[in-house]
Each structure stands twice: as structure tokens, then as C-alpha cells.
Amino acid sequence: MTRLTARFWVDAYLARLRLADIPAFVVAHGDDTGGAVMIKLNTLDGRARLWQRSFDLMTGARVWVVLAEGNEAGVDAAIARQRGFDPDLWVIEVEDREGRHLLDTDGLEA
């Protein structure tokens, strides 16, 4: 099975969010081909949540897991730490008061 490039996945994700009228933007542009992607959900009330894709060792599936959550400054600090380890990392910030991120919808869940 062919893997999608990071850039292709990011572009498709941003298009999906636009169709749902959910504002989002690229905070950090990673490697176009193989960069990992993190999604920050900012609920615009001082709170945020950060997701990254991970492998489920039991099933071999790729799943979205919460890496950090809490006050926005703490989540931003977690992103800065991750970017220190991985300069090829993509970071997408989604802004939605209702907490919508679409990562659990068909085609984006894995």
C-alpha cells in the first residue's frame, strides 16, 4: 500500500476543515514527504489539546492519540519540545469553540 505524503495529507485535512467551516492553519511546515503531523485544537478559552498519530501495537493500525492537553501555554510548550526533537514536524492549529477537529471522521481517523 502506498503511503500519502505528509503535504498531501495536510492539504486534504485543511480542505476538509474548510468545508466544515472550521478555521485551521499551518503553524509549522514540516518535511513535505515524510514529516510527522501534529494537530493542536484551540478551543479559544485558554485550553487546548494536541494529537499525534501513533501505531497501535495490538492491531498495527495508525491511530490519533492525545499527546498533551490543558492550558494553551502548556500545550504550546509540548509542541516546542517535539519540534526540538523533530524539525521535520508539521503542526496544524485548529480553532473551534465546539472542539471539532474531524480526526475521528472517515478517511482521517488513521
C-alpha positions as a Markdown table, in Angstrom:
| # | Residue | x | y | z |
|---|---|---|---|---|
| 1 | Met | 0.0 | 0.0 | 0.0 |
| 2 | Thr | 1.4 | 3.4 | -0.9 |
| 3 | Arg | 1.6 | 6.0 | 1.8 |
| 4 | Leu | 0.4 | 9.5 | 1.2 |
| 5 | Thr | 3.0 | 12.3 | 1.5 |
| 6 | Ala | 2.7 | 14.5 | 4.6 |
| 7 | Arg | 2.0 | 17.5 | 2.4 |
| 8 | Phe | -0.9 | 15.7 | 0.5 |
| 9 | Trp | -2.5 | 14.6 | 3.8 |
| 10 | Val | -2.2 | 18.1 | 5.3 |
| 11 | Asp | -3.7 | 19.8 | 2.3 |
| 12 | Ala | -6.6 | 17.3 | 2.3 |
| 13 | Tyr | -7.1 | 17.8 | 6.1 |
| 14 | Leu | -7.2 | 21.6 | 5.7 |
| 15 | Ala | -9.7 | 21.3 | 2.8 |
| 16 | Arg | -11.9 | 19.0 | 4.9 |
| 17 | Leu | -11.9 | 21.6 | 7.8 |
| 18 | Arg | -12.7 | 24.4 | 5.4 |
| 19 | Leu | -15.7 | 22.5 | 4.1 |
| 20 | Ala | -16.9 | 22.2 | 7.7 |
| 21 | Asp | -16.2 | 26.0 | 8.3 |
| 22 | Ile | -13.6 | 25.1 | 10.9 |
| 23 | Pro | -10.7 | 27.6 | 10.9 |
| 24 | Ala | -7.2 | 26.0 | 10.7 |
| 25 | Phe | -3.7 | 26.9 | 9.7 |
| 26 | Val | -0.2 | 25.6 | 9.4 |
| 27 | Val | 1.9 | 26.6 | 12.4 |
| 28 | Ala | 5.0 | 24.7 | 11.4 |
| 29 | His | 5.7 | 23.4 | 7.9 |
| 30 | Gly | 7.4 | 20.1 | 8.1 |
| 31 | Asp | 9.0 | 17.8 | 5.5 |
| 32 | Asp | 6.7 | 17.6 | 2.5 |
| 33 | Thr | 7.3 | 13.9 | 2.0 |
| 34 | Gly | 7.7 | 12.2 | 5.4 |
| 35 | Gly | 7.2 | 14.7 | 8.1 |
| 36 | Ala | 5.1 | 13.7 | 11.1 |
| 37 | Val | 1.9 | 15.7 | 11.7 |
| 38 | Met | 0.5 | 17.0 | 15.0 |
| 39 | Ile | -2.8 | 18.6 | 15.4 |
| 40 | Lys | -3.4 | 21.3 | 18.0 |
| 41 | Leu | -7.1 | 22.0 | 18.9 |
| 42 | Asn | -7.5 | 25.5 | 20.4 |
| 43 | Thr | -11.0 | 25.9 | 21.9 |
| 44 | Leu | -10.4 | 29.7 | 22.2 |
| 45 | Asp | -11.0 | 29.6 | 26.0 |
| 46 | Gly | -7.4 | 29.3 | 27.1 |
| 47 | Arg | -7.5 | 25.5 | 26.7 |
| 48 | Ala | -6.0 | 23.2 | 24.0 |
| 49 | Arg | -5.4 | 19.6 | 23.1 |
| 50 | Leu | -2.6 | 18.1 | 21.0 |
| 51 | Trp | -2.8 | 14.9 | 18.9 |
| 52 | Gln | -0.2 | 12.9 | 17.1 |
| 53 | Arg | -0.5 | 9.7 | 15.1 |
| 54 | Ser | 0.8 | 6.6 | 16.6 |
| 55 | Phe | 0.8 | 2.9 | 15.9 |
| 56 | Asp | -1.5 | 0.6 | 17.9 |
| 57 | Leu | 0.9 | -2.3 | 18.6 |
| 58 | Met | -2.0 | -4.7 | 19.0 |
| 59 | Thr | -3.6 | -4.1 | 15.7 |
| 60 | Gly | -0.9 | -2.4 | 13.6 |
| 61 | Ala | -3.4 | 0.4 | 12.9 |
| 62 | Arg | -2.4 | 4.1 | 12.9 |
| 63 | Val | -4.5 | 6.0 | 15.5 |
| 64 | Trp | -4.6 | 9.5 | 16.8 |
| 65 | Val | -3.6 | 9.8 | 20.4 |
| 66 | Val | -3.7 | 12.8 | 22.7 |
| 67 | Leu | -0.1 | 13.9 | 23.5 |
| 68 | Ala | -0.9 | 16.9 | 25.7 |
| 69 | Glu | -4.0 | 18.8 | 26.9 |
| 70 | Gly | -4.7 | 21.6 | 29.3 |
| 71 | Asn | -3.9 | 25.2 | 29.2 |
| 72 | Glu | -2.8 | 26.5 | 25.9 |
| 73 | Ala | 0.7 | 27.6 | 27.1 |
| 74 | Gly | 1.4 | 24.1 | 28.3 |
| 75 | Val | 0.3 | 22.6 | 25.0 |
| 76 | Asp | 2.5 | 25.1 | 23.1 |
| 77 | Ala | 5.4 | 24.1 | 25.3 |
| 78 | Ala | 4.8 | 20.4 | 24.4 |
| 79 | Ile | 4.9 | 21.4 | 20.7 |
| 80 | Ala | 8.1 | 23.3 | 21.2 |
| 81 | Arg | 9.7 | 20.2 | 22.8 |
| 82 | Gln | 8.6 | 18.0 | 20.0 |
| 83 | Arg | 9.9 | 20.4 | 17.4 |
| 84 | Gly | 13.2 | 20.4 | 19.2 |
| 85 | Phe | 13.4 | 16.7 | 18.6 |
| 86 | Asp | 11.9 | 16.7 | 15.1 |
| 87 | Pro | 12.5 | 19.7 | 12.9 |
| 88 | Asp | 10.5 | 18.0 | 10.1 |
| 89 | Leu | 7.3 | 18.0 | 12.1 |
| 90 | Trp | 4.1 | 19.6 | 10.8 |
| 91 | Val | 1.9 | 21.4 | 13.3 |
| 92 | Ile | -1.7 | 22.3 | 12.3 |
| 93 | Glu | -3.7 | 24.5 | 14.6 |
| 94 | Val | -7.5 | 24.1 | 14.5 |
| 95 | Glu | -9.6 | 26.8 | 16.2 |
| 96 | Asp | -13.1 | 25.7 | 17.2 |
| 97 | Arg | -15.1 | 26.6 | 20.3 |
| 98 | Glu | -17.1 | 23.4 | 20.0 |
| 99 | Gly | -14.0 | 21.2 | 20.0 |
| 100 | Arg | -14.4 | 19.9 | 16.5 |
| 101 | His | -11.3 | 18.5 | 14.8 |
| 102 | Leu | -12.6 | 15.9 | 12.4 |
| 103 | Leu | -9.8 | 13.4 | 13.2 |
| 104 | Asp | -12.4 | 10.8 | 14.0 |
| 105 | Thr | -14.2 | 11.0 | 10.7 |
| 106 | Asp | -13.9 | 8.6 | 7.7 |
| 107 | Gly | -10.6 | 9.0 | 5.9 |
| 108 | Leu | -8.9 | 11.0 | 8.7 |
| 109 | Glu | -9.1 | 8.6 | 11.6 |
| 110 | Ala | -5.9 | 6.8 | 10.6 |
